[in-house]
Amino acid sequence: MTDFTNDTSWGSQDSKLHRTSTNEYKFYFGLILLAAVPICVLLWVHAAIRHLSVPAQGPLRRAWSEAQSITPRIFWG
């Protein structure tokens, strides 16, 4: 049986891969967030005019939520 607990090269490669993946995730999250903000603002304004009241969730929070649900699908789905 192989013991990986004392192999330092194995752990360093794993953390480098995780760091790259995290940076890539943040990059895509930012792009999706920037694309979602104008759409969510338009939808928020439309809902406010149509119902004559301010929606509970603001446009930035809705865009953030959309980016949080879409970005993981790129990497893990």
Backbone atoms as SQL, in Angstrom:
CREATE TABLE atoms (id INTEGER PRIMARY KEY, chain TEXT, resi INTEGER, resn TEXT, atom TEXT, x REAL, y REAL, z REAL);
INSERT INTO atoms VALUES
  (1, 'A', 1, 'MET', 'N', 0.842, -1.173, 0.000),
  (2, 'A', 1, 'MET', 'CA', 0.000, 0.000, 0.000),
  (3, 'A', 1, 'MET', 'C', 0.892, 1.243, 0.000),
  (4, 'A', 2, 'THR', 'N', 0.513, 2.255, -0.752),
  (5, 'A', 2, 'THR', 'CA', 1.316, 3.467, -0.880),
  (6, 'A', 2, 'THR', 'C', 0.933, 4.479, 0.193),
  (7, 'A', 3, 'ASP', 'N', 1.946, 5.085, 0.798),
  (8, 'A', 3, 'ASP', 'CA', 1.734, 6.092, 1.833),
  (9, 'A', 3, 'ASP', 'C', 2.045, 7.470, 1.248),
  (10, 'A', 4, 'PHE', 'N', 1.031, 8.298, 1.075),
  (11, 'A', 4, 'PHE', 'CA', 1.199, 9.631, 0.505),
  (12, 'A', 4, 'PHE', 'C', 1.381, 10.719, 1.563),
  (13, 'A', 5, 'THR', 'N', 1.369, 10.383, 2.819),
  (14, 'A', 5, 'THR', 'CA', 1.443, 11.393, 3.874),
  (15, 'A', 5, 'THR', 'C', 2.794, 12.085, 3.939),
  (16, 'A', 6, 'ASN', 'N', 3.872, 11.452, 3.490),
  (17, 'A', 6, 'ASN', 'CA', 5.199, 12.050, 3.549),
  (18, 'A', 6, 'ASN', 'C', 5.672, 12.581, 2.201),
  (19, 'A', 7, 'ASP', 'N', 4.852, 12.502, 1.187),
  (20, 'A', 7, 'ASP', 'CA', 5.230, 12.965, -0.144),
  (21, 'A', 7, 'ASP', 'C', 4.861, 14.439, -0.274),
  (22, 'A', 8, 'THR', 'N', 5.873, 15.324, -0.184),
  (23, 'A', 8, 'THR', 'CA', 5.614, 16.764, -0.208),
  (24, 'A', 8, 'THR', 'C', 5.246, 17.268, -1.596),
  (25, 'A', 9, 'SER', 'N', 5.727, 16.636, -2.649),
  (26, 'A', 9, 'SER', 'CA', 5.424, 17.107, -4.007),
  (27, 'A', 9, 'SER', 'C', 3.945, 16.914, -4.332),
  (28, 'A', 10, 'TRP', 'N', 3.322, 15.899, -3.786),
  (29, 'A', 10, 'TRP', 'CA', 1.905, 15.643, -4.052),
  (30, 'A', 10, 'TRP', 'C', 1.031, 16.765, -3.490),
  (31, 'A', 11, 'GLY', 'N', 1.313, 17.215, -2.293),
  (32, 'A', 11, 'GLY', 'CA', 0.525, 18.273, -1.664),
  (33, 'A', 11, 'GLY', 'C', 0.707, 19.627, -2.331),
  (34, 'A', 12, 'SER', 'N', 1.914, 19.931, -2.775),
  (35, 'A', 12, 'SER', 'CA', 2.161, 21.233, -3.386),
  (36, 'A', 12, 'SER', 'C', 1.473, 21.342, -4.738),
  (37, 'A', 13, 'GLN', 'N', 1.403, 20.276, -5.501),
  (38, 'A', 13, 'GLN', 'CA', 0.713, 20.306, -6.785),
  (39, 'A', 13, 'GLN', 'C', -0.782, 20.483, -6.587),
  (40, 'A', 14, 'ASP', 'N', -1.321, 19.854, -5.560),
  (41, 'A', 14, 'ASP', 'CA', -2.754, 19.957, -5.283),
  (42, 'A', 14, 'ASP', 'C', -3.132, 21.386, -4.927),
  (43, 'A', 15, 'SER', 'N', -2.325, 22.064, -4.108),
  (44, 'A', 15, 'SER', 'CA', -2.663, 23.434, -3.726),
  (45, 'A', 15, 'SER', 'C', -2.511, 24.387, -4.909),
  (46, 'A', 16, 'LYS', 'N', -1.540, 24.150, -5.784),
  (47, 'A', 16, 'LYS', 'CA', -1.375, 24.991, -6.965),
  (48, 'A', 16, 'LYS', 'C', -2.580, 24.831, -7.892),
  (49, 'A', 17, 'LEU', 'N', -3.047, 23.613, -8.072),
  (50, 'A', 17, 'LEU', 'CA', -4.221, 23.363, -8.900),
  (51, 'A', 17, 'LEU', 'C', -5.444, 24.030, -8.290),
  (52, 'A', 18, 'HIS', 'N', -5.596, 23.965, -6.993),
  (53, 'A', 18, 'HIS', 'CA', -6.733, 24.592, -6.322),
  (54, 'A', 18, 'HIS', 'C', -6.682, 26.107, -6.475),
  (55, 'A', 19, 'ARG', 'N', -5.509, 26.702, -6.340),
  (56, 'A', 19, 'ARG', 'CA', -5.369, 28.149, -6.469),
  (57, 'A', 19, 'ARG', 'C', -5.725, 28.594, -7.895),
  (58, 'A', 20, 'THR', 'N', -5.257, 27.867, -8.898),
  (59, 'A', 20, 'THR', 'CA', -5.571, 28.195, -10.284),
  (60, 'A', 20, 'THR', 'C', -7.062, 28.062, -10.528),
  (61, 'A', 21, 'SER', 'N', -7.640, 27.014, -10.011),
  (62, 'A', 21, 'SER', 'CA', -9.065, 26.803, -10.174),
  (63, 'A', 21, 'SER', 'C', -9.866, 27.906, -9.493),
  (64, 'A', 22, 'THR', 'N', -9.430, 28.342, -8.325),
  (65, 'A', 22, 'THR', 'CA', -10.113, 29.409, -7.609),
  (66, 'A', 22, 'THR', 'C', -10.039, 30.718, -8.381),
  (67, 'A', 23, 'ASN', 'N', -8.872, 31.020, -8.928),
  (68, 'A', 23, 'ASN', 'CA', -8.730, 32.251, -9.712),
  (69, 'A', 23, 'ASN', 'C', -9.581, 32.202, -10.972),
  (70, 'A', 24, 'GLU', 'N', -9.617, 31.048, -11.608),
  (71, 'A', 24, 'GLU', 'CA', -10.437, 30.894, -12.808),
  (72, 'A', 24, 'GLU', 'C', -11.918, 31.018, -12.459),
  (73, 'A', 25, 'TYR', 'N', -12.323, 30.445, -11.329),
  (74, 'A', 25, 'TYR', 'CA', -13.704, 30.543, -10.875),
  (75, 'A', 25, 'TYR', 'C', -14.080, 32.005, -10.632),
  (76, 'A', 26, 'LYS', 'N', -13.201, 32.744, -9.965),
  (77, 'A', 26, 'LYS', 'CA', -13.468, 34.166, -9.687),
  (78, 'A', 26, 'LYS', 'C', -13.563, 34.971, -10.976),
  (79, 'A', 27, 'PHE', 'N', -12.732, 34.650, -11.954),
  (80, 'A', 27, 'PHE', 'CA', -12.758, 35.344, -13.238),
  (81, 'A', 27, 'PHE', 'C', -14.100, 35.132, -13.934),
  (82, 'A', 28, 'TYR', 'N', -14.524, 33.881, -14.037),
  (83, 'A', 28, 'TYR', 'CA', -15.806, 33.593, -14.680),
  (84, 'A', 28, 'TYR', 'C', -16.975, 34.156, -13.883),
  (85, 'A', 29, 'PHE', 'N', -16.883, 34.102, -12.558),
  (86, 'A', 29, 'PHE', 'CA', -17.930, 34.670, -11.724),
  (87, 'A', 29, 'PHE', 'C', -18.084, 36.165, -12.010),
  (88, 'A', 30, 'GLY', 'N', -16.949, 36.863, -12.116),
  (89, 'A', 30, 'GLY', 'CA', -16.984, 38.294, -12.415),
  (90, 'A', 30, 'GLY', 'C', -17.585, 38.592, -13.773),
  (91, 'A', 31, 'LEU', 'N', -17.222, 37.803, -14.773),
  (92, 'A', 31, 'LEU', 'CA', -17.791, 38.003, -16.111),
  (93, 'A', 31, 'LEU', 'C', -19.299, 37.780, -16.128),
  (94, 'A', 32, 'ILE', 'N', -19.728, 36.731, -15.478),
  (95, 'A', 32, 'ILE', 'CA', -21.158, 36.429, -15.440),
  (96, 'A', 32, 'ILE', 'C', -21.900, 37.497, -14.644),
  (97, 'A', 33, 'LEU', 'N', -21.307, 37.959, -13.554),
  (98, 'A', 33, 'LEU', 'CA', -21.927, 39.010, -12.756),
  (99, 'A', 33, 'LEU', 'C', -22.074, 40.289, -13.572),
  (100, 'A', 34, 'LEU', 'N', -21.024, 40.667, -14.303),
  (101, 'A', 34, 'LEU', 'CA', -21.094, 41.868, -15.139),
  (102, 'A', 34, 'LEU', 'C', -22.147, 41.739, -16.238),
  (103, 'A', 35, 'ALA', 'N', -22.327, 40.551, -16.765),
  (104, 'A', 35, 'ALA', 'CA', -23.344, 40.341, -17.797),
  (105, 'A', 35, 'ALA', 'C', -24.751, 40.323, -17.200),
  (106, 'A', 36, 'ALA', 'N', -24.875, 39.857, -15.965),
  (107, 'A', 36, 'ALA', 'CA', -26.191, 39.723, -15.345),
  (108, 'A', 36, 'ALA', 'C', -26.722, 41.034, -14.775),
  (109, 'A', 37, 'VAL', 'N', -25.850, 41.953, -14.395),
  (110, 'A', 37, 'VAL', 'CA', -26.300, 43.193, -13.754),
  (111, 'A', 37, 'VAL', 'C', -27.253, 44.000, -14.637),
  (112, 'A', 38, 'PRO', 'N', -26.917, 44.294, -15.892),
  (113, 'A', 38, 'PRO', 'CA', -27.861, 45.098, -16.691),
  (114, 'A', 38, 'PRO', 'C', -29.198, 44.396, -16.919),
  (115, 'A', 39, 'ILE', 'N', -29.159, 43.096, -17.107),
  (116, 'A', 39, 'ILE', 'CA', -30.396, 42.346, -17.315),
  (117, 'A', 39, 'ILE', 'C', -31.254, 42.384, -16.059),
  (118, 'A', 40, 'CYS', 'N', -30.636, 42.180, -14.914),
  (119, 'A', 40, 'CYS', 'CA', -31.383, 42.187, -13.658),
  (120, 'A', 40, 'CYS', 'C', -31.921, 43.579, -13.327),
  (121, 'A', 41, 'VAL', 'N', -31.193, 44.624, -13.689),
  (122, 'A', 41, 'VAL', 'CA', -31.691, 45.985, -13.472),
  (123, 'A', 41, 'VAL', 'C', -32.940, 46.216, -14.321),
  (124, 'A', 42, 'LEU', 'N', -32.894, 45.796, -15.584),
  (125, 'A', 42, 'LEU', 'CA', -34.066, 45.951, -16.453),
  (126, 'A', 42, 'LEU', 'C', -35.267, 45.160, -15.925),
  (127, 'A', 43, 'LEU', 'N', -35.019, 43.926, -15.482),
  (128, 'A', 43, 'LEU', 'CA', -36.110, 43.120, -14.932),
  (129, 'A', 43, 'LEU', 'C', -36.662, 43.726, -13.646),
  (130, 'A', 44, 'TRP', 'N', -35.789, 44.306, -12.828),
  (131, 'A', 44, 'TRP', 'CA', -36.216, 44.932, -11.579),
  (132, 'A', 44, 'TRP', 'C', -37.083, 46.161, -11.864),
  (133, 'A', 45, 'VAL', 'N', -36.656, 46.985, -12.816),
  (134, 'A', 45, 'VAL', 'CA', -37.425, 48.176, -13.188),
  (135, 'A', 45, 'VAL', 'C', -38.770, 47.763, -13.773),
  (136, 'A', 46, 'HIS', 'N', -38.764, 46.753, -14.613),
  (137, 'A', 46, 'HIS', 'CA', -40.014, 46.272, -15.210),
  (138, 'A', 46, 'HIS', 'C', -40.982, 45.782, -14.135),
  (139, 'A', 47, 'ALA', 'N', -40.483, 45.013, -13.180),
  (140, 'A', 47, 'ALA', 'CA', -41.336, 44.508, -12.099),
  (141, 'A', 47, 'ALA', 'C', -41.840, 45.645, -11.219),
  (142, 'A', 48, 'ALA', 'N', -40.988, 46.653, -10.968),
  (143, 'A', 48, 'ALA', 'CA', -41.401, 47.784, -10.131),
  (144, 'A', 48, 'ALA', 'C', -42.507, 48.591, -10.808),
  (145, 'A', 49, 'ILE', 'N', -42.373, 48.785, -12.108),
  (146, 'A', 49, 'ILE', 'CA', -43.403, 49.543, -12.840),
  (147, 'A', 49, 'ILE', 'C', -44.687, 48.739, -12.958),
  (148, 'A', 50, 'ARG', 'N', -44.560, 47.467, -13.246),
  (149, 'A', 50, 'ARG', 'CA', -45.748, 46.634, -13.458),
  (150, 'A', 50, 'ARG', 'C', -46.567, 46.451, -12.180),
  (151, 'A', 51, 'HIS', 'N', -45.898, 46.236, -11.064),
  (152, 'A', 51, 'HIS', 'CA', -46.605, 45.974, -9.803),
  (153, 'A', 51, 'HIS', 'C', -46.733, 47.212, -8.920),
  (154, 'A', 52, 'LEU', 'N', -46.153, 48.321, -9.336),
  (155, 'A', 52, 'LEU', 'CA', -46.192, 49.584, -8.590),
  (156, 'A', 52, 'LEU', 'C', -45.644, 49.453, -7.170),
  (157, 'A', 53, 'SER', 'N', -44.651, 48.585, -7.016),
  (158, 'A', 53, 'SER', 'CA', -43.958, 48.448, -5.730),
  (159, 'A', 53, 'SER', 'C', -42.541, 47.946, -6.001),
  (160, 'A', 54, 'VAL', 'N', -41.676, 48.197, -5.066),
  (161, 'A', 54, 'VAL', 'CA', -40.285, 47.788, -5.212),
  (162, 'A', 54, 'VAL', 'C', -40.168, 46.302, -4.868),
  (163, 'A', 55, 'PRO', 'N', -39.570, 45.499, -5.767),
  (164, 'A', 55, 'PRO', 'CA', -39.373, 44.077, -5.456),
  (165, 'A', 55, 'PRO', 'C', -38.490, 43.882, -4.224),
  (166, 'A', 56, 'ALA', 'N', -38.709, 42.791, -3.520),
  (167, 'A', 56, 'ALA', 'CA', -37.980, 42.523, -2.280),
  (168, 'A', 56, 'ALA', 'C', -36.485, 42.363, -2.513),
  (169, 'A', 57, 'GLN', 'N', -36.107, 41.703, -3.591),
  (170, 'A', 57, 'GLN', 'CA', -34.702, 41.469, -3.878),
  (171, 'A', 57, 'GLN', 'C', -34.224, 42.502, -4.893),
  (172, 'A', 58, 'GLY', 'N', -33.186, 43.227, -4.545),
  (173, 'A', 58, 'GLY', 'CA', -32.664, 44.260, -5.428),
  (174, 'A', 58, 'GLY', 'C', -31.955, 43.681, -6.643),
  (175, 'A', 59, 'PRO', 'N', -31.669, 44.523, -7.625),
  (176, 'A', 59, 'PRO', 'CA', -31.055, 44.021, -8.853),
  (177, 'A', 59, 'PRO', 'C', -29.638, 43.480, -8.662),
  (178, 'A', 60, 'LEU', 'N', -28.861, 44.091, -7.780),
  (179, 'A', 60, 'LEU', 'CA', -27.500, 43.583, -7.556),
  (180, 'A', 60, 'LEU', 'C', -27.518, 42.236, -6.843),
  (181, 'A', 61, 'ARG', 'N', -28.407, 42.113, -5.873),
  (182, 'A', 61, 'ARG', 'CA', -28.512, 40.835, -5.160),
  (183, 'A', 61, 'ARG', 'C', -28.999, 39.732, -6.098),
  (184, 'A', 62, 'ARG', 'N', -29.905, 40.066, -6.979),
  (185, 'A', 62, 'ARG', 'CA', -30.404, 39.079, -7.934),
  (186, 'A', 62, 'ARG', 'C', -29.305, 38.683, -8.922),
  (187, 'A', 63, 'ALA', 'N', -28.515, 39.636, -9.384),
  (188, 'A', 63, 'ALA', 'CA', -27.406, 39.340, -10.292),
  (189, 'A', 63, 'ALA', 'C', -26.364, 38.473, -9.598),
  (190, 'A', 64, 'TRP', 'N', -26.076, 38.784, -8.334),
  (191, 'A', 64, 'TRP', 'CA', -25.127, 37.988, -7.556),
  (192, 'A', 64, 'TRP', 'C', -25.633, 36.554, -7.423),
  (193, 'A', 65, 'SER', 'N', -26.909, 36.401, -7.152),
  (194, 'A', 65, 'SER', 'CA', -27.513, 35.083, -7.027),
  (195, 'A', 65, 'SER', 'C', -27.442, 34.305, -8.342),
  (196, 'A', 66, 'GLU', 'N', -27.700, 34.984, -9.442),
  (197, 'A', 66, 'GLU', 'CA', -27.611, 34.340, -10.753),
  (198, 'A', 66, 'GLU', 'C', -26.178, 33.883, -11.032),
  (199, 'A', 67, 'ALA', 'N', -25.209, 34.721, -10.731),
  (200, 'A', 67, 'ALA', 'CA', -23.808, 34.355, -10.958),
  (201, 'A', 67, 'ALA', 'C', -23.403, 33.177, -10.073),
  (202, 'A', 68, 'GLN', 'N', -23.912, 33.147, -8.836),
  (203, 'A', 68, 'GLN', 'CA', -23.605, 32.037, -7.936),
  (204, 'A', 68, 'GLN', 'C', -24.218, 30.730, -8.417),
  (205, 'A', 69, 'SER', 'N', -25.316, 30.787, -9.117),
  (206, 'A', 69, 'SER', 'CA', -25.934, 29.546, -9.592),
  (207, 'A', 69, 'SER', 'C', -25.386, 29.111, -10.954),
  (208, 'A', 70, 'ILE', 'N', -24.926, 30.030, -11.780),
  (209, 'A', 70, 'ILE', 'CA', -24.444, 29.680, -13.114),
  (210, 'A', 70, 'ILE', 'C', -22.981, 29.262, -13.111),
  (211, 'A', 71, 'THR', 'N', -22.126, 29.947, -12.375),
  (212, 'A', 71, 'THR', 'CA', -20.685, 29.689, -12.416),
  (213, 'A', 71, 'THR', 'C', -20.322, 28.257, -12.040),
  (214, 'A', 72, 'PRO', 'N', -20.871, 27.662, -10.992),
  (215, 'A', 72, 'PRO', 'CA', -20.502, 26.269, -10.694),
  (216, 'A', 72, 'PRO', 'C', -20.883, 25.291, -11.802),
  (217, 'A', 73, 'ARG', 'N', -21.898, 25.609, -12.556),
  (218, 'A', 73, 'ARG', 'CA', -22.295, 24.717, -13.656),
  (219, 'A', 73, 'ARG', 'C', -21.224, 24.650, -14.735),
  (220, 'A', 74, 'ILE', 'N', -20.436, 25.700, -14.879),
  (221, 'A', 74, 'ILE', 'CA', -19.350, 25.699, -15.863),
  (222, 'A', 74, 'ILE', 'C', -18.267, 24.706, -15.439),
  (223, 'A', 75, 'PHE', 'N', -17.968, 24.646, -14.146),
  (224, 'A', 75, 'PHE', 'CA', -16.867, 23.839, -13.667),
  (225, 'A', 75, 'PHE', 'C', -17.269, 22.408, -13.289),
  (226, 'A', 76, 'TRP', 'N', -18.437, 22.244, -12.713),
  (227, 'A', 76, 'TRP', 'CA', -18.798, 20.949, -12.158),
  (228, 'A', 76, 'TRP', 'C', -20.028, 20.329, -12.784),
  (229, 'A', 77, 'GLY', 'N', -20.525, 20.867, -13.852),
  (230, 'A', 77, 'GLY', 'CA', -21.758, 20.312, -14.395),
  (231, 'A', 77, 'GLY', 'C', -21.828, 20.314, -15.814);
